[in-house]
Amino acid sequence: MELQKVIEARRTLKVMSDENILIRDIKSDVQKILEMGGKAPFHYIHPNSASKELKSLAPWRFYVLDGVSCRKLADYYIKNDIDGGKIIQMLRAAQTLIQVTWTPEIDGTNSEKVALQNIEHVAATAAAIQNMLLTATDLGYENYWSSGGTLRDVQFKSLLGIPEEEQLLGSIFIFDADTSSCKTKKGALKGRQGSVDDYTKQVVL
Ligand SMILES: Cc1cc2nc3c(=O)[nH]c(=O)nc-3n(C[C@H](O)[C@H](O)[C@H](O)COP(=O)(O)O)c2cc1C
């Protein structure tokens, strides 16, 4: 699809099912989504990147659960009596879940420089997520960027092997295009960005 068409077609769609949806092998599409995520711009090398298991200089990290692991995670919520709300139903419907994290730089002096670097780590990681949403849309998947809800809890970091110092920026759900057997819900703020004039001012000097 042409880039502008993909940008316009991208939408939040929560896809929910009480029953486990059939798992399809979408490995090569997920690989493409991850690859495109990793093409985002970034500004600062995290000072700890060399000492970690994942060694990219970029600030983002992706933890990927395939359909089987999504179903197992849904079962984990039930077994442990965790109130996951819609997350459980989405894990029954998802073909993939990508937990996207970044790592804050800790600075004892609270310097402005480090605060700005952390903002830019988040900005770069958000750009990576948007690349992934657009790629998923282009490949024909419904998708949803969630803040994570209960998936933010420390027990899920430990369960999914995410280092404790990493911060979750998004839980990215990838769903099939055919949602006919599921409940769906669009983003609450869909189409509410306004028009160009609502967020732009020409600067004339
Ligand atoms: C950083 C970020 C976090 C989000 N987290 C949630 C969330 O936790 N729950 C939710 O319902 N929507 C979440 N959304 C989706 C937005 O609500 C959605 O993008 C908005 O309603 C606009 O709809 P659209 O994505 O279809 O354009 C999030 C979006 C962003 C950018």
The ligand as a MOL file (V3000), in Angstrom:
LIG
                    3D

  0  0  0     0  0            999 V3000
M  V30 BEGIN CTAB
M  V30 COUNTS 31 33 0 0 0
M  V30 BEGIN ATOM
M  V30 1 C 0.9570 5.7670 24.0820 0
M  V30 2 C -0.4060 5.2260 23.7970 0
M  V30 3 C -1.0150 4.4060 24.7350 0
M  V30 4 C -2.3050 3.9420 24.5160 0
M  V30 5 N -2.8890 3.1690 25.4750 0
M  V30 6 C -4.1810 2.8330 25.3410 0
M  V30 7 C -4.8310 2.1080 26.3800 0
M  V30 8 O -4.1940 1.7140 27.3690 0
M  V30 9 N -6.1550 1.8590 26.2440 0
M  V30 10 C -6.8620 2.2450 25.1350 0
M  V30 11 O -8.0590 2.0060 25.0800 0
M  V30 12 N -6.2570 2.8750 24.1050 0
M  V30 13 C -4.9390 3.1740 24.1850 0
M  V30 14 N -4.2980 3.8290 23.1630 0
M  V30 15 C -4.9950 3.9750 21.8630 0
M  V30 16 C -5.6500 5.3280 21.7240 0
M  V30 17 O -6.6940 5.4820 22.6030 0
M  V30 18 C -6.0980 5.4790 20.2580 0
M  V30 19 O -4.9570 5.6380 19.4960 0
M  V30 20 C -7.0290 6.6590 20.0640 0
M  V30 21 O -8.2920 6.3420 20.5530 0
M  V30 22 C -7.1360 7.0880 18.5960 0
M  V30 23 O -7.6600 6.0330 17.8120 0
M  V30 24 P -6.8630 5.4540 16.5630 0
M  V30 25 O -5.6240 4.7760 17.0830 0
M  V30 26 O -7.8300 4.4780 15.9030 0
M  V30 27 O -6.5040 6.5990 15.6750 0
M  V30 28 C -3.0010 4.2840 23.3300 0
M  V30 29 C -2.3630 5.0850 22.3740 0
M  V30 30 C -1.0850 5.5570 22.6000 0
M  V30 31 C -0.4200 6.4340 21.5710 0
M  V30 END ATOM
M  V30 BEGIN BOND
M  V30 1 1 1 2
M  V30 2 1 2 3
M  V30 3 2 2 30
M  V30 4 2 3 4
M  V30 5 1 4 5
M  V30 6 1 4 28
M  V30 7 2 5 6
M  V30 8 1 6 7
M  V30 9 1 6 13
M  V30 10 2 7 8
M  V30 11 1 7 9
M  V30 12 1 9 10
M  V30 13 2 10 11
M  V30 14 1 10 12
M  V30 15 2 12 13
M  V30 16 1 13 14
M  V30 17 1 14 15
M  V30 18 1 14 28
M  V30 19 1 15 16
M  V30 20 1 16 17
M  V30 21 1 16 18
M  V30 22 1 18 19
M  V30 23 1 18 20
M  V30 24 1 20 21
M  V30 25 1 20 22
M  V30 26 1 22 23
M  V30 27 1 23 24
M  V30 28 2 24 25
M  V30 29 1 24 26
M  V30 30 1 24 27
M  V30 31 2 28 29
M  V30 32 1 29 30
M  V30 33 1 30 31
M  V30 END BOND
M  V30 END CTAB
M  END
